[in-house]
């Protein structure tokens, strides 16, 4: 699910890996095993994943023709891990969302190609093109929605439905990034709208619909949403350096977008739908529709080895490396702040593997899931050998044409901008990535020195020029990922008027602090919720990927299929009561000019505004080193950040209302409207 996070000063926590010993971990143990060799291999590969990545714990399962043949778990946890320990599955929830829509298609209640607004009559946007959005476009990521439509959706131990309940209002204030159906670009918002679609058509809550039609018939007894009763459910722990014990659980309250919690065994039970083994759940026609190559309907780079080519709900319907064996592979990954997950299904082989983890990433989870399936295929004699990892080979320099030199310049992806330089002798470099050089070769592409990445330039039928990147990422002894994507779009010249240039020049280097995150939001811990305006080092007329369109407005106008163009924003500055604010999609931020130093005397008060806006302070020299003790209101919390923007204390996580204030840091108090914090300072 992980959305693009806007904050420039993000917290980077280092994970402390601890070998699984004693009560901290349970050894990998199969529920059912046809082959002890495969079970042993799975346990070894899972241990390697822990050792070689930021993964804290891992749970895995493999199903073969309706029988779970491998099931295990290992890693750091405060209680022994079991096959029933819950993990957040993040965006793997989207496959559930897609399946729920297809269930209603089977019942004749939804037509995939009819406009969504016919089913959700209060769905409206500022952009009239919204009337062309269909359910199919929600599920194949081609709706044109900007992708960031939820506020307060990821909360610590809080199942507040605000993000779901206000979603249509949020969309009503947005425009589209592209024509509906023009291309598929990863879009969380499409699945939140799909969730509402299921609710409106079925007359049931999304959670109730999932249980009635999917989890109960498939005996998925450990698959739950934040709207379920979770008491008694054991979640895998998430741990970070400098915090004692596990963090509280994060509830993602946009369920079809990324809010389901499950186990590896339940996930592979769910996978049986896509193998033709659960026709009472979905028709074969709907299952086949979900695995079609939907990504080819719009702009897309040339079809190559890839781990990202969309179906309906699926990230990939032609997954590498299984395409090399002539085997159809389906995959969906998910990442939220604490958990990652991957489900890989081989429908023709009636096999699937699921890997869920605390920490880590969906990419590494997918590598492990794919490796378990390859090992199982080899053991069964379905494949003779596991093929060696691929590369493009070391580059052989060729003479570069003049027209290729002209492709140098500024490029942008979601939330970023960078400059590409090309020398006359054919060396391409990106100054922000000085360690990587690409050499021009005779096939018209540039290859890096170790042969793992290959890039070229493509001008599409829409007239836009893209950086096309193909890459193989190898995880020693675990496997390999392949990507083939438009990684960035070339920016066009944007000349600003004097008035506009002057207005933006005044904002150079200025920070804006978010004020409308709920006090339980995980953003206060995992990020420093602030944006810094940086223009000087980029393409004139742009703020990162956003094209400046006026003295107070900027809009991302990039149109990149795949992942690089996800979560684009519309930014607007406005002044209220003499205070400058920034509104970016649903996020509201206040200028640092209105963030005052906290009072360094013995006692003071901080009050959340009547509209619920959080209160920010800087830490002056007079308060540095002092111990701040805060009496908290019932619905309130505070967080303290150091000079680098790292969170040093967040009361929702630490439970500690006493903190030594760092030099040049910041403090935020968040809570219900008009809630009051009583502050005492001492040495």
N, C-alpha and C positions, 0 to 999 in steps of 0.2 A: 504494500500500500504506500510505502514511504513517499510522501509528497516532497516537492521541492520546498525547502525551508529558506526563508528570505534572509535570515540573520547573517550578517557579515562576521560577527564575533561569536562563532559557535564553540561550544564546549567540546574539547577532545579528551575523552577519558581513556586511560590505558587499562586494559584488562589484566588482572593478575591470574595467570593460569596455575591451577593447583592440581596435581595428579590425583585421580580418584582413589581414595583410600578410606578404609573404615566406614563410619556411618555417613560420610559425606557423599558417597556415591554407591550405586549398585552396579554389579558387573552385568555386561550384556548377556541376556539369557533368552533363548528362543521360546515362544509359546508352542509352536509346532515346528519340527525340523525334519525335512526329508534328507538333508545332507549336512552332516556335521562339519564338512569342509567349508561349505558356504557360510554356515553360522560362524565359524572361526574367522573366515576372511572378513565378514561383515564387522565383527568385533574389532579386528585389527585395523580396518579402514576407518571405523568410527574413532578409535583412539588416535589415529594419525590426524584426523580432522581436528581434534582437540589440540594436538601438539603443534600443528603447523598453521593454525588460524586463530582468530579471536573468539572462537566458539567456546562457551562455558560448559554447556552440557548438550547432549544430542540424544534423540530418540528416533528409532528407525524401524521400518517394517516392510516386508515384501510379500506380495500375494501372487499366487500362481494357480490359475484355473480354479478360483474360489477358495483356495486354502492358504492361510498365512504360514509361510514356510520359514520366515526369519522375522524375529522381533527382539529388539534389544534397546538398551539405554545405558549411558555412561556419562560421567562428568561431575562437576562440582555442584552440590546442592545441600541445603541445610537439613533435608530429610532424605532418606533413601529414595532414589528414583525408581519408578515402576512403569509398567506398560500403560497405566492409567493416569500418569502425571500429565496435566494439561499444559499445552503451549498455545500461544496465540499464533494463528496461521496467516495473519496479515492478508495480503491480496489473493491468496489461494481462495479466500472467501468469494472472489469474483466468479469462480467456476460454479459455486453454489448459487450465486445470484443469476448467472446465465441459465443454469439448469432450472431454477424456479420459473423464470420467464418461459422457457421451453415447455415446462409442464402446462402452463396456461395456453401455450400455442397448441399443444396436444388436445386440450379440452375445447379448442375452437374459440377461446375467449380473447386471444391476442393474435393479431396478424403482424408478423415481423416487419412488414413493409408499409404499414399504415402509420400516419403521423402520431407521435406520442401524445400531442395535445388533445387528441380525440379521446384518449383514455384518462388523462389528467387535465381536466378542463381549466384548472387554475394555474397551469404551467404557462408562464409568459416570460419573454425577455425583451430587452430594449432593441434587440436585433430581430427583424421580422423573419430572417431566415430560419429561426427556431421552429417555425411551422413545418419545415421540411425534415426535421429530425424524426427518425423511426426507431422502434425497439432494436432492430438489427444494428443500427449505427451506435446505439448505446453499448452493445455487447462486443462490437468489433473495433471500438475506439475511434470511429470516424464521425462522431456527432458534431465536431467543431467546438464543443464546450471547452472553456479555457482550462479546466482540470482542477482548479482550486476553488471549490464551492462550499467548503465546510469550515466552521469556526468552533473551537472548543470541542473537537471530536475525540481527542486522545487525552484521557483524564486518569489520574491516579486514584484507583479504588472508587470510581465515581461513574455511575451509569446514566448520568444526565442525558436526556434525549434532545437537548437544545440544537445540536448540529443537524439532526434529522428533521426536527420540527420547523426549523427556520430555513431549510435548504431551498425551497421554492422561492422564498423572498430574496435570498441571496442571488439566485439565478436571475431574478427579475431585474436586477440592477446591473447585469453584465451584458456584454456583446459576445458574439462568437469569434473565434480565432480564424475560422476558415469556413468555406461552404460545407454544409453537411454532406458527407460522403466523398469529399475530395481526397482524403488520405486518412490512414489510421495512425493516430498518435496517442500514446498511453494516456488514459484519462480516467482518474478516480471518479470524477463527478458523474460520468455516465452510469456508473453502477449504483451511486446513491439515488439517481433518478430511476434506475431500474428497480431498486428496492421499493420506492414509492409506487411505481407502476404495478408491481406485484400486489402491494397492499390495496390499492384502489380497485383493481380488477377482481381480486379474490375476496375482499372484505375482511381479510385477516391481517394480523400483524405479521411482519416478515418472519419473526422468530417462530410464531405458531405455525406458519406455513411450512417452514423448514422441517420442523419436528413431525408434523402430520404426514408430509409427503416424502420425506427423505430419511431423517435420522431414525425415526421409529421403525419403519419397514425394513431398514437395513441394519437394525440393532446397533446403531451408533450411539451407545449409551453415555459416551464421554465427550459428546460434541455439544457445546453450549455457546450462547451469546451473552453479552452483558445484561440482557433483559431476563435471563434465567436466574433461578435461585442457585447461587454459586457457593453457599456455605457447605462445607464438607468436601469441596473439590480442591485437590492439591495442584497448585501451579508450580512449574519449574522456576527456580530462583534466578534472579538477574543480579549481578554484582559488579561494582565498579571500584576502582582504586580510591582510597581515602574515605570511603564510607563503610562503616561497620555493618555487617549483615546484609541481607538481601534488600533490594528496593521493593516498594509496594508494587502491586500489579497494575498495569496500565489497561484500562478498558477503552477499546475503540468503539465509539458509539454510532458510527456509520457502518452498519453490519455487513451489507453486501459489498461495500468498498474494502473492508478489511477487519471486521470485528469478531469473527468466529474464533473460538478456542476449541482445540481438539487434541487427539492423540494420533500417532502414526498408524496404529492399527485401525482406528476409525476412518482415517483418510483412505487407506487401501480398500476398506469395505465400500466406501463411497465410490471408488474407482470402478467397481464392478458395473456400474451404470453404463460406462463407456466401452465395455467389452461385450455388450449384448447379453449380459448375465443377469440383468435386472429390468427386463422389458416391462414389468408392472410399474416401474418408476417413470421411465421415459421411453417413448417409442423409438424404434430403430431409426426412423426418419429424422427425429429431433437430434438424436445422438450423432448421426452422420452430418447433419447441418452444422453442428457445433465444431466439427473437425475439418470443415472446408477451409480453403486458403483465402480467407476474407481479405487479407492484407493486399492481395493482388488487384483488388478492385479500384484502388486509387494509386497515387504516386508512391513508388517504392523503389529502392535500389535494386540492381540486378540480383536475381535469385542465386545465392551462394550458400555455403555452410553457415548456419545461423542457429542461435538459441532463442530467437525472438522473431516470430512470424505469426501474426494473429489469426485465430479462428474466432468463434463466439465464446468469450470468456477465457480461452486459452492464450497464454503468451506465445506458445509455439505449437503448430500442427505438423511440423516437419523438422523434428528435433535432431540436431547434431549431438552425438556421432551416429545415431541409429540410421540416419539417411544413408550413411556409408555402407550399411549392411543390407539396404533394401527393406528396412523395417520402419513402419510408421511410428513416430513417437510424439506424444502429446505432453505438454509441460505447462505448469503454472507455478510461479514463485511468489513469495510474499515477504515483506520486511516491515516491521514496526519497530518502535524504539527499543523494545526488549527482546523480541523474538524474530526468528526467520524460519521460513518453511519452503519446501518444494515437493510437488507431487508430479511424478513422471509415470505416464501410462503407455503401454504398448498394446493397443486394442486388439490387433490381429493375433498376438501371442497370448492374450488373456493374462497379462502380467502387469504389475505396477509396483512402484516403490515410493514410499514417503519418508522424508527426513525432516524432522522438526528440531529446532535448536534454540537455546538461549544464547544471545550474542551471535556472532558469525554473520552470515549473509545468505540470502536465497541462492546466490550463485554457487557458493561452496556446498550448500545443501543439495543443489541440483547435481553437482559433480558427483557427490557421494551416491545419490539415488541412481544416477545413470551407471555408475561403476558397479553397484550391487546387481543391477539388471543385466549388465554385460557378463558379469561373473556367473550369474544364474543361467544365462543363455549358453555360455560356453560349457558349463557343467552338464547341461541337458543335451549337448551336441547340436544345438540350433545354429551356433556359429563355431567355426573351427578355432579361431584365435582372436584375441583382442588386438585390433590394429594399432600400429604405432602412432604417436602424436604427430600432428601435421605442423608444417611451417612453410613459409614462402621461399626459404633458402636465402643465403646471403646475397645482398644486392650486387649486381654488376652494372657499373656506371655506364650510362649512354649520354649522347649529346642531347641537350634539352632544347625543344623548339621555343621560339620567341612567344608564341601565344600562351604557352604554359607559364612562362614567367609572369604574365599579366594576371595570373590567378592569385598572386600575393595580395595581401590586404587584411582587412578586419573581418572576422567571422564571429557569429554568435550562436549559442545554444541557450537553453532555458536558464536564465539567471546568470549567464556568464558571457564574456566577450574576450576575444584574444586575437592576436595579430600573427599572421603567417608570413614568414620571410623565405624567399627563394633566391639563392645566389645564381650567378650566370653559369657556374659550373655544375648546377643541378643538385644542390644541397638544400633541402627544405627543413626549416626549424620553426619552432614556436617558442619565443623568448621566455614565456612562463614555464616552459618545460625544457630547460636547456640541456638536460641529459639525453634527450632523444633527438637524433638527426635522421632524416630520411634521404635516401639517394635515388635520383631519377634513373629509371631503367627503361629498357627498350620496348616494353609493353605499354608505355605511357603512364606508368604509376611510379610512386615513390615507395621504397621499402626501407624499414629501419635496419640497423646494422646487424641485429641478431635474427632477422627474418621472421619475426613474430607478428609484425603489423605492416599493412600495405594501404596507402591512401592515394586517391586521385580526385579529380574534380569533374563534376557532372552538372551540366545545365539542363534543367528539366523543361517540359512542355509549358510550365507556368512561367517560364522566363527567369526563374531563380537558380542561382548557382550554389551547389552543395559540395561540402567536403565529404567524400565517400570513404569510409574507413572499414577495412576488414582486418580482423585480428584473431589470433589463437592465444588463449591464456592457459598455461599449463600449471597444474597443481601436482607436483611430483608424487608418483605412486597412487594418486587419486583419480586423475583424469584430466580432461581438457574442455574448455568452453570455446565456442566460436561465435563471433559477432560479425555482422555485415550490415552497416547502417549509414545513413546520412547523419554524420556527427555534428555538423554545424552548417549554417547558411551565411553566404557572403552578404555583408551589409552594403547598402547603397548610400551614396552621399546624401546628407540631410542638412541643408543650410538653414540656420536659425535666423530669425529676425533679431534686430538689436535688442528689442524689448525682451524676447524670450531668452536670448543668450545671457542678458544681464540678470534676469530673475534666477536662472539656474546657477550662474557663477556664484551668487550669494550663498547657495546651498552646498557648495563644494566642501567636503570634509565634515559636514554636519551630520550628527546622529539623530535618529528618530526612534523613540521607545514605544513599544506596543502597550496599549492600555486596555484592550478589551478581551484579554485572555482570562478565563475563569481561574480562580485561585488554586484549583486542583490540576491545572493543565501540566502535562509533562514537558511542555516547551520551556517552562521556567527552570527545569533541571537540565535537560539535554541541550539547551541552546541558551545563548544570551539574547533575549528577545529584543533586538535592536537592528536597525538598518543604518548603514553609513552611506551617504551619497558620495560616490567617487566618479568623477568625470575626466580628470586631467590626463589619465593615461590611456583613455580609450578613443574610439572613433568619435570625432566631433559630431554633435547632434544626437548622441545616444547616451543612455544611462544603462550600462550592461546590455541586456537584450532589448531594452525598451527604447523605442524611437520617440524622441521628444517632439511633442505635437503642439505645444503652446507654453506660455509662462508657467502654468501650473499643472500641465498634463503630460503624460508619457504612456505609451502603449506598446507592448510587445507585439510586433507584426510578423515575427518569424513564422514560417510554415514548414516545419520539419517533421516528416513521418517518423514513427518509431518512438524512441525514448528522449532524444535530444531536444525535442520541441514541446515536451510536456509542461503542464502547469505554468502557462504564461499569464501575465498580469496586466491590469490597467491601473495606472497610478494617478492620483489626483491630490494636489495640495489645496488646502482651503484654510481660511482664518475664521475663528469663532471666539468671541470675547477677547480679541487681541492676541489669541494664541494660534500658532500655525500647526496644523495637523496634516498628516499624510494618510490617505485612504488607499489601500491596495487590495483590490477585490473586497473581501470581507474584513480585512485587517485594518485597525485604526491605530495610528501612532502619533506621538506628540514630539515636537521639536525639543532638542536638548536646551534650547534657549529658555524653556519653561520648566526645566528640571533643576531644582534648587539644591544647595548643599543641606544635608541634614543638620539639625541643631545639635551642637556638640556639648551643650550644657547638661545638667543632671537629669532633667525630665522634660519630655515633650510629647506631642500627640501627632499621629498621622491619620488622616481621614480619607476614606475612599469617597469619590465624588457621588453626587446624588444620582447620576446616570450609570454608576457602577465602574467608571474608569479607574484603573489602578493608579497608585501614587508612586512616582519615581523620585529618588534623591541621589545626588552624588555624595561621595565621602570626602569631606575637606581634611586638610592637614590636622586641624584641631581635633578631629574625631578619630584619626588613624591610630590604631593600636588600642583604642578603648574597647571595653566589653559592652556590647549593646544587649540589653535584656528587654524583651517585648511581651506585654500581656496581650494575647491574641483574642479577637472576637470569635464567636462560635463558628461563623463561616468566613474564615480568613486565613491567610498565610503570608509569609514574606520570604524573599530570597535575597542573598547577598552574593555579589560577583566581584572578582578581583580585577586588577587593571587589564588583564588579558581577556576578560569576559568569561572566565571560568566560574561556575557556580561553586561557592565554598560552603554555603548552607542554604537549604530549602526546607522549611519546617514540615512540609507534607512528607518529605522523604526521611529527614533526620529525626523529626519529633523534638528538635532542640530549639528552644526560643532564646538561646543565649549564644552570641557569636562575637569573636574579636574582629573588628573592622579592618579590612586591608587598605593599603595605600591606593589612592586614586580609583577606588572601586565604586560600585553603584548598588543601590538597594531598591527593591520594589515591594510595595505592600498591596495585596490584592484581596478582595472580598466582596461581600454583598454591598449594595448601595448604602452609603452613609456609615458603614462600619468603621469602628475606631480602634486604633492600636495605641497603647500607652507604652512609651519608650523611656527607658532609663539607661544612662551612660555612666560608666565607672572605669577606673583603671584597676 
